[in-house]
Amino acid sequence: METNIFIGVAWPYVNGDLHIGHLAGYLLPADIFARYNRCVGNNVLMVSGSDCFGTPITIEADKEKTSPQIIADTYHKKDEELLLKTLSLTYDLYTKTTTDQHIRVVQDFFVKMLEHGYIFIDTSKQYYSETENKFLPDRYVVGKCPSCGFDNARSDQCDSCGNVLNQGDLINPVSTISKSPVVLKNTQHYFIDWPKLQNKIGEYVKSHKALWKEWVASEATGWLQEGLKPRAITRDLDWGVPIPVDRLPKDKVIDGVSNKRIYVWFDAVIGYYSASLLWSEKTGNSVDPFWNNNLSKHYYFMGKDNLVFHSLFWPGQLMAYDEKLHLPDVCSTNMFLDLEGKKFSKSRGITIDVKDFVEKFGNDRTRFYISYIMPETRDTSFSWIGFKDTINGVLIANLGNFINRVLSVGFKNKVSSIANYPESNIIETVCQSFGKAKDALDNCRFRDYIDVILNLSTLGNKICDEEKIWALQSENPEKFGVVIANLYFIVGCLAYLINPLLPDASIKLTNQLYGTLIKDNKWPEQVDESFITKIMSMKVQAKPEPLFSKVELENLGSDSPK
C-alpha cells in the first residue's frame, strides 16, 4: 500500500560554499532515501531550503563588508544551482527562510505557543561588549568550553564536543569583533518553557527511539535525563524573523522589542512545515496526506550537530503549536566526515568544493564513494587515495566489471534476446537482494544497501569465473543459454537496485539493455512472473559501454597525494 513519506532535509546556512562533509552528512542520504521511496511507489514530499537568518550570515557579511541580505541571496542562488542542477538532488521544493510566507508561519508558531502558555518572558543575562556598547549574539562570543576545554567554542554550542551551551557557561569569553572580554548583563527575552513540555517530549522519544540509530536515541535520552531547561528564542540583533508585536497583548511585549529578533534555532526547523505549505500553494496539492494523516511517515536528515534540535526541540514545537500535526518518526542523523583526518575548515584550506569535485568526477562516482564511507555511526574520513581505490577497486572491479563482462560476452555471441528464464535459485537470490535492500533503506542503513548491491554483483562475477562464460558458447551452447539467462537477469535487476544510489548509471544501463530509455524504475513488490518477464524482455543489440571510468592519480585534487 502506498505510504506518504515526508522527508525533511537540514537547511544549510548560506554563509559559504558547501563541502563534501555536507553531502555525506545529510544531502546524499536524503536523496537516496527519496529516490528509493519513489522506486517502491510511495508518495514522497522532500523539502528544504537555505537557512538565511542567524549570526553565521551576519558574520560573513561583516567580513565581506556588505549586508546580510546580499550574503543570503548570493549563497542561496549558488546552493540552489549546486543542489538542484549540479547534484540533481530530487527536492520537491527548495526554498529559503527569508520568504514572507516562512516569516508569517514562524510568527504563527510564536503567537500560538505564547497563547498556549509554552512561551514566557524573563530577564536573563546575555553577553555584552562594553567596547562595542551592545549585546552580542551567540556567534560573536567565543571562549573555552567548560565540558571539553576547546578554546574556540561559541557561546551557544561547542563545535568540538557538540554540547549546547547557555549564556555564562563559557570560560574567558571574548568578543569576536574586538577580541576584548565581554560581561553578562540583564536583558529581556522570550523563552520556551521546555520543562513544561518535558513529559510529552519524553513520551515521544520513548515511543520513537526504536526507529533511531542507537547512538541517536542515547544522546536524546541523555538530554531528557539531565532535564530540559528554558531556552531563549529571541536575541538582540536586527537580522532575523521580526517579533509580531502587532499580534501580541501589551503585557506580552518585551523591553527593546524593536531591537530583537526570533532566533534562528527556533525559526529554521519550522521551515519544514512552512515549505510544505508553500509546496501546497505552488502545486495545488494538499499537505494533509503528509501532516495530518496516520498513514504518513516523517524522516529527517541532518548532521550530529543538529541532533537535539530535530529529536527534541522540533517535536516539542510541533506539540505546542498543534497536536494534530505529525511528529518526526525517524531522525536519521549522521556523524561527521573529515578530510584526510582533519576537520573541514575553509579558512585553513581543508575543504573540497562539491561543485568542482562533481564536475571533475561525475555524480555517480561521487555518490558511490561518499555513501561507501558514510559516517552513519562514527566519524569517518575522506581520503584521496581511498577515493581512487574504492572507485577503481570496488565500484569498477566488482559492479562495473560484472556488468560489462556479461554484456560483452552476450554481444560477442550475438545474444540480442533471452530465450530462457533464470533458474529458481537465481530468482530466489535476487528476491532476497530486493528484500535486504528495502530493509536497509527503510532503516536508513545506506552502507548495508551498498553491500547488497556488491554481494549480488560478486555472485555474478563468481558465476562468470566458474562457468568460464567467455568460452562456454562454443563448448556447451545449451548450458550457455541457461547461464547467460541467469547473468542477464542479475544485470537487469541491478539496473533497478542501483537507481537510488547511481541514477546516471541506472539510466545508461537500462538504455543498453532495452535499446530505449526505460523511465519506469519501480521496484517490484515481489519478484514474480510479471517482473521476471519484464526483465527478460531485454534486447541487447549494441556493443556495451563501460558504466564507469577509472580515477587516475593525476586527476585528483591539488592537495591529494601524487
Residue, then its C-alpha position, 0 to 999 in steps of 0.5 A: m500500500e502506498t505510504n506518504i513519506f515526508i522527508g525533511v532535509a537540514w537547511p544549510y546556512v548560506n554563509g559559504d560554499l558547501h563541502i563534501g562533509h555536507l553531502a555525506g552528512y545529510l544531502l546524499p542520504a536524503d536523496i537516496f532515501a527519496r529516490y528509493n521511496r519513489c522506486v517502491g511507489n510511495n508518495v514522497l514530499m522532500v523539502s528544504g531550503s537555505d537557512c538565511f537568518g542567524t549570526p553565521i550570515t551576519i558574520e560573513a557579511d561583516k567580513e565581506k563588508t556588505s549586508p546580510q541580505i546580499i550574503a543570503d541571496t548570493y549563497h542561496k542562488k549558488d546552493e540552489e544551482l549546486l543542489l538542484k542542477t549540479l547534484s540533481l538532488t530530487y527536492d520537491l521544493y527548495t526554498k529559503t527562510t527569508t520568504d514572507q510566507h516562512i516569516r508569517v508561519v514562524q510568527d504563527f508558531f510564536v503567537k500560538m505557543l505564547e497563547h498556549g502558555y509554552i512561551f514566557i518572558d524573563t530577564s536573563k543575562q546575555y553577553y555584552s561588549e562594553t567596547e562595542n556598547k551592545f549585546l552580542p549574539d551567540r556567534y560573536v562570543v567565543g571562549k573555552c568550553p567548560s565540558c571539553g576545554f576547546d578554546n574556540a567554542r561559541s557561546d551557544q554550542c561547542d563545535s568540538c564536543g557538540n554540547v549546547l551551551n547557555q549564556g555564562d557557561l563559557i570560560n574567558p569569553v571574548s568578543t569576536i569583533s574586538k577580541s576584548p572580554v565581554v560581561l553578562k548583563n540583564t536583558q529581556h527575552y522570550f523563552i520556551d518553557w521546555p520543562k513544561l513540555q518535558n513529559k510529552i517530549g519524553e513520551y515521544v522519544k520513548s515511543h520513537k527511539a526504536l526507529w533511531k540509530e542507537w547512538v541517536a536515541s542515547e544522546a536524546t535520552g541523555w538530554l531528557q535525563e539531565g532535564l530540559k531547561p528554558r531556552a531563549i528564542t529571541r536575541d538582540l540583533d536586527w537580522g532575523v524573523p521580526i517579533p509580531v508585536d502587532r499580534l501580541p497583548k501589551d503585557k506580552v511585549i518585551d523591553g527593546v522589542s524593536n531591537k530583537r529578533i526570533y532566533v534562528w534555532f527556533d525559526a529554521v526547523i519550522g521551515y519544514y512545515s512552512a515549505s510544505l505549505l508553500w509546496s501546497e500553494k505552488t502545486g495545488n496539492s494538499v499537505d494533509p496526506f503528509w501532516n495530518n494523516n496516520l498513514s504518513k511517515h516523517y524522516y529527517f536528515m541532518g548532521k550530529d550537530n543538529l541532533v537535539f534540535h530535530s529529536l527534541f526541540w522540533p517535536g516539542q514545537l510541533m506539540a505546542y503549536d498543534e497536536k494534530l500535526h505529525l511528529p518526526d518518526v525517524c531522525s536519521t542523523n549522521m556523524f561527521l566526515d573529515l578530510e584526510g583526518k582533519k576537520f573541514s575548515k575553509s579558512r585553513g584550506i581543508t575543504i573540497d568544493v562539491k561543485d568542482f569535485v562533481e564536475k571533475f568526477g561525475n555524480d555517480r562516482t561521487r555518490f558511490y564513494i561518499s555513501y561507501i564511507m558514510p559516517e552513519t555511526r562514527d566519524t569517518s574520513f575522506s581520503w584521496i587515495g581511498f577515493k581512487d581505490t574504492i572507485n577503481g577497486v570496488l565500484i569498477a572491479n566488482l559492479g562495473n566489471f560484472i556488468n560489462r563482462v556479461l554484456s560483452v560476452g552476450f554481444k560477442n555471441k550475438v545474444s540480442s534476446i533471452a530465450n530462457y528464464p533464470e533458474s529458481n535459485i537465481i530468482e530466489t537470490v535476487c528476491q532476497s537482494f530486493g528484500k535486504a535492500k528495502d530493509a536497509l533503506d527503510n532503516c536508513r542503513f545506506r552502507d548495508y544497501i551498498d553491500v547488497i548491491l556488491n554481494l549480488s554483483t560478486l555472485g555474478n562475477k563468481i558465476c562468470d569465473e566458474e562457468k568460464i562464460w567467455a568460452l562456454q558458447s562454443e563448448n556447451p551452447e545449451k548450458f550457455g543459454v541457461v547461464i547467460a539467462n541467469l547473468y542477464f537477469i542479475v544485470g537487469c535487476l541491478a539496473y533497478l537496485i542501483n537507481p537510488l544510489l547511481p541514477d546516471a548509471s541506472i539510466k545508461l544501463t537500462n538504455q543498453l539493455y532495452g535499446t530505449l530509455i526505460k523511465d519506469n524504475k519501480w521496484p517490484e513488490q515481489v519478484d514474480e512472473s510479471f517482473i521476471t518477464k519484464i526483465m527478460s524482455m531485454k534486447v541487447q543489440a549494441k556493443p556495451e559501454p563501460l558504466f564507469s571510468k577509472v580515477e587516475l592519480e593525476n586527476l585528483g585534487s591539488d592537495s591529494p597525494k601524487 
